[in-house]
Amino acid sequence: MSGFTAEWLALREPHDLAARNSNVLATVAASVNSPPLRIIDLACGSGSTIRAIHTLLPTPQHWDLIDNDVELLAIASKLDIEDITVKAKRLDLNRDLEVALEPTGNLITLSALLDLVSENWLHPFSRAVAVRALPIYAALTYNGLIDLTPADSFDAPIVSSVNAHQRTDKGFGPALGPLAANAAIACFEALGYSIVSGASDWIIGPNDRAVQKELLEGWANAANELGTTPSADIASWLSRRIDLMSAGHSTIRVGHVDFFALPSSMR
């Protein structure tokens, strides 16, 4: 469901935290303010969402942490804070979506999930959320923007390949990839939700070499897997970008979107 290693999630979490859109978060905090709260965190991974937002919401809080990775659930469920309880649930969101949404809570949260799902999954999901009149906070959905500084003449073919790879099946059918945020917002608007959205771009600086290396190598692997670009060209591009990174001359911006969808009436 998350499909990521604990090591990668730990590496990206500070950048996720810095990128989360403050206006969207403020709207979540202002709208979900009647404790006790029951929050359902879908594809929770190692628990970055609960760590990011639990202090913004009133207590007591109970979090249902949903993922299909036992090791990540074990990490996510270790939060030990007064007036906050958590329950880890190993579920497959393809098969067990209705189970994941029960019992009905006060808020659905998810991070870095929607760009992995298909249109055929998104529509029933949005309807299931709307039937329960639940607000949803969806953070860090990739939107297709990759800006590398300084520029390289081969950046554009790599980015194009990465975005095409993002549309391949990630376990939910053909993924929405960079189209996901707009598609999800349109779904919830059609169901009568009001939306607050904003950019949540990663800014990966010259000193963030470890996460830069993971990103660059991951993008090169994605381009190779897609098979539309000569592998020698990909290798040359990666070598040049790693040299820039190692010299402290590389900055990367990766585009994301956050949104909060609020139903016209809440349970």
C-alpha positions as CSV (number, residue, x, y, z in Angstrom):
1,M,0.0,0.0,0.0
2,S,2.8,2.4,0.8
3,G,5.3,0.5,-1.3
4,F,8.2,2.3,0.3
5,T,11.0,1.3,2.7
6,A,11.3,2.6,6.2
7,E,14.7,4.1,5.3
8,W,13.3,6.1,2.4
9,L,10.3,7.3,4.4
10,A,12.7,8.5,7.2
11,L,14.9,10.3,4.7
12,R,12.0,12.1,3.1
13,E,10.0,12.9,6.2
14,P,11.7,16.2,7.1
15,H,11.2,17.4,3.5
16,D,7.5,16.3,3.7
17,L,7.1,18.2,7.0
18,A,8.7,21.4,5.6
19,A,6.6,21.2,2.4
20,R,3.1,20.7,3.9
21,N,1.0,23.7,3.0
22,S,0.4,25.9,6.0
23,N,-2.8,27.4,4.7
24,V,-4.3,24.0,4.1
25,L,-3.2,22.8,7.6
26,A,-4.7,25.8,9.2
27,T,-8.0,25.1,7.5
28,V,-7.9,21.5,8.7
29,A,-7.2,22.6,12.3
30,A,-10.1,25.2,12.1
31,S,-12.6,22.8,10.7
32,V,-11.8,19.6,12.7
33,N,-12.0,21.0,16.2
34,S,-14.7,19.1,18.1
35,P,-13.0,16.4,20.2
36,P,-13.0,13.5,20.8
37,L,-11.5,12.9,17.3
38,R,-11.3,9.7,15.4
39,I,-8.9,10.0,12.5
40,I,-8.4,7.4,9.8
41,D,-4.9,7.6,8.2
42,L,-4.8,5.7,4.9
43,A,-1.5,4.2,3.7
44,C,0.1,5.6,6.8
45,G,3.5,4.2,6.1
46,S,5.8,4.9,9.1
47,G,3.3,7.5,10.5
48,S,4.5,10.8,9.1
49,T,1.0,12.3,9.0
50,I,0.2,11.7,12.6
51,R,3.6,13.1,13.6
52,A,3.0,16.1,11.4
53,I,-0.5,17.2,12.5
54,H,-1.4,15.7,15.8
55,T,-0.3,18.8,17.7
56,L,-2.6,21.0,15.5
57,L,-5.8,19.2,16.5
58,P,-7.6,19.1,19.9
59,T,-7.3,16.0,22.1
60,P,-8.4,13.4,22.9
61,Q,-7.6,11.8,19.5
62,H,-7.7,8.2,18.3
63,W,-5.9,7.3,15.1
64,D,-6.6,4.2,13.0
65,L,-3.4,3.7,11.1
66,I,-4.0,1.7,7.9
67,D,-1.3,0.1,5.8
68,N,-0.4,-3.4,4.5
69,D,3.2,-3.3,5.6
70,V,3.6,-4.8,9.0
71,E,7.1,-3.3,9.6
72,L,5.9,0.2,8.8
73,L,2.8,-0.2,10.9
74,A,5.0,-1.2,13.9
75,I,7.0,2.1,13.5
76,A,3.8,4.2,13.0
77,S,2.1,2.8,16.1
78,K,5.0,3.7,18.5
79,L,3.7,7.3,19.2
80,D,3.2,7.6,22.9
81,I,1.5,10.9,23.8
82,E,-1.1,11.7,26.5
83,D,-4.7,11.7,25.2
84,I,-3.7,10.1,21.9
85,T,-4.4,6.5,21.1
86,V,-3.5,4.6,18.0
87,K,-4.5,1.3,16.5
88,A,-2.6,-0.3,13.6
89,K,-4.7,-2.1,11.0
90,R,-3.1,-4.2,8.3
91,L,-5.5,-3.8,5.3
92,D,-5.3,-3.8,1.5
93,L,-7.0,-0.6,0.2
94,N,-7.8,-2.4,-3.0
95,R,-9.8,-5.1,-1.3
96,D,-10.6,-3.6,2.1
97,L,-11.5,0.0,1.5
98,E,-14.9,-0.2,3.2
99,V,-13.4,-2.0,6.2
100,A,-10.7,0.8,6.4
101,L,-13.4,3.5,6.7
102,E,-15.2,1.8,9.5
103,P,-16.0,2.8,12.2
104,T,-16.7,6.3,10.7
105,G,-14.4,8.9,12.1
106,N,-14.1,12.7,12.0
107,L,-11.3,13.0,9.4
108,I,-9.6,11.0,6.7
109,T,-5.9,11.7,6.2
110,L,-3.5,10.4,3.5
111,S,-0.1,11.5,2.3
112,A,1.7,10.7,-1.0
113,L,-1.0,8.2,-2.0
114,L,-3.3,9.6,-4.6
115,D,-0.7,9.8,-7.4
116,L,-0.3,6.0,-7.0
117,V,-4.0,5.2,-7.5
118,S,-6.1,4.7,-10.6
119,E,-9.2,6.6,-11.7
120,N,-11.1,3.4,-11.2
121,W,-10.1,3.4,-7.5
122,L,-10.4,7.1,-7.0
123,H,-14.1,7.4,-7.9
124,P,-15.4,4.7,-5.5
125,F,-13.1,6.0,-2.8
126,S,-14.4,9.5,-3.1
127,R,-18.0,8.2,-3.0
128,A,-17.3,6.1,0.0
129,V,-15.9,9.1,1.8
130,A,-18.8,11.3,0.7
131,V,-21.4,8.8,1.9
132,R,-19.9,9.2,5.4
133,A,-19.8,13.0,5.1
134,L,-16.2,12.9,6.1
135,P,-13.6,15.7,5.5
136,I,-10.4,14.6,3.9
137,Y,-6.8,16.0,4.2
138,A,-4.7,14.8,1.3
139,A,-1.1,15.9,1.4
140,L,1.9,15.6,-0.9
141,T,0.4,14.4,-4.1
142,Y,3.0,14.6,-6.8
143,N,2.0,17.0,-9.7
144,G,4.6,16.3,-12.4
145,L,7.0,19.2,-11.6
146,I,10.7,18.4,-11.4
147,D,13.0,21.4,-11.6
148,L,16.8,20.7,-11.4
149,T,19.3,23.5,-10.9
150,P,21.7,23.9,-12.6
151,A,19.9,22.7,-15.7
152,D,21.2,19.8,-17.8
153,S,20.3,19.4,-21.5
154,F,18.9,15.9,-20.8
155,D,16.7,16.9,-17.8
156,A,13.6,17.2,-19.9
157,P,13.7,13.6,-21.4
158,I,14.3,12.2,-17.9
159,V,11.4,14.1,-16.4
160,S,9.1,13.1,-19.2
161,S,10.1,9.4,-18.7
162,V,9.5,9.7,-14.9
163,N,6.1,11.2,-15.4
164,A,5.2,8.5,-17.9
165,H,6.4,5.9,-15.4
166,Q,4.2,7.5,-12.7
167,R,1.2,6.5,-14.8
168,T,2.0,2.8,-14.8
169,D,0.3,0.4,-12.4
170,K,1.4,0.9,-8.8
171,G,-1.0,-1.7,-7.4
172,F,-4.3,0.0,-8.0
173,G,-4.5,-0.2,-11.8
174,P,-3.0,2.4,-14.2
175,A,-1.9,5.3,-11.9
176,L,-3.1,8.8,-12.2
177,G,0.4,10.1,-11.4
178,P,0.7,13.8,-12.1
179,L,-3.0,14.1,-12.8
180,A,-4.0,12.8,-9.4
181,A,-4.5,16.0,-7.4
182,N,-6.7,17.7,-10.0
183,A,-8.7,14.5,-10.6
184,A,-9.3,14.0,-6.8
185,I,-10.3,17.7,-6.3
186,A,-12.7,17.4,-9.2
187,C,-14.2,14.3,-7.7
188,F,-14.9,15.8,-4.4
189,E,-16.2,19.1,-5.9
190,A,-18.7,17.0,-7.9
191,L,-19.8,15.5,-4.6
192,G,-20.5,18.9,-3.1
193,Y,-17.3,19.4,-1.2
194,S,-15.6,22.7,-0.8
195,I,-11.8,22.6,-1.4
196,V,-8.8,24.5,0.0
197,S,-5.6,23.6,-1.9
198,G,-2.1,24.8,-2.2
199,A,1.4,23.9,-3.3
200,S,3.6,21.7,-1.1
201,D,6.7,21.4,-3.1
202,W,9.9,19.8,-1.9
203,I,12.9,22.1,-2.0
204,I,15.9,19.8,-1.8
205,G,19.0,22.0,-1.1
206,P,22.7,21.5,-2.0
207,N,23.4,20.0,1.5
208,D,20.6,17.4,1.2
209,R,22.9,15.0,-0.6
210,A,21.4,11.7,0.7
211,V,17.8,12.5,-0.5
212,Q,19.1,14.0,-3.7
213,K,21.0,10.8,-4.5
214,E,18.0,8.6,-3.8
215,L,15.8,10.8,-6.0
216,L,18.3,10.9,-8.9
217,E,19.0,7.2,-8.9
218,G,15.2,6.5,-8.6
219,W,14.4,8.7,-11.5
220,A,17.2,7.0,-13.6
221,N,15.8,3.6,-12.7
222,A,12.3,4.7,-13.7
223,A,13.5,6.0,-17.0
224,N,15.3,2.7,-17.6
225,E,12.3,0.6,-16.7
226,L,10.1,2.6,-19.1
227,G,12.5,1.6,-21.9
228,T,12.0,4.6,-24.2
229,T,15.3,6.3,-23.6
230,P,18.8,4.8,-24.3
231,S,20.3,3.5,-21.1
232,A,23.7,5.0,-22.0
233,D,22.1,8.5,-22.1
234,I,20.4,7.9,-18.8
235,A,23.7,6.8,-17.2
236,S,25.5,9.8,-18.6
237,W,22.8,12.1,-17.2
238,L,22.9,10.5,-13.8
239,S,26.7,10.7,-13.7
240,R,26.6,14.5,-14.4
241,R,23.9,15.1,-11.9
242,I,25.7,13.1,-9.2
243,D,28.9,15.1,-9.9
244,L,26.9,18.3,-9.4
245,M,25.3,17.0,-6.2
246,S,28.7,15.8,-4.8
247,A,30.2,19.2,-5.4
248,G,27.3,20.9,-3.5
249,H,26.0,22.7,-6.6
250,S,22.6,20.9,-7.0
251,T,19.1,22.0,-6.0
252,I,15.9,20.0,-6.8
253,R,12.3,21.2,-6.6
254,V,9.6,18.5,-6.7
255,G,6.1,19.7,-7.1
256,H,3.3,18.5,-4.8
257,V,-0.3,19.6,-4.0
258,D,-2.1,19.5,-0.6
259,F,-5.8,19.8,-0.3
260,F,-8.5,19.7,2.3
261,A,-12.0,18.7,1.2
262,L,-14.9,19.7,3.4
263,P,-18.4,18.3,2.9
264,S,-21.4,20.6,3.0
265,S,-22.5,19.0,6.3
266,M,-20.4,16.9,8.7
267,R,-21.5,14.1,10.9
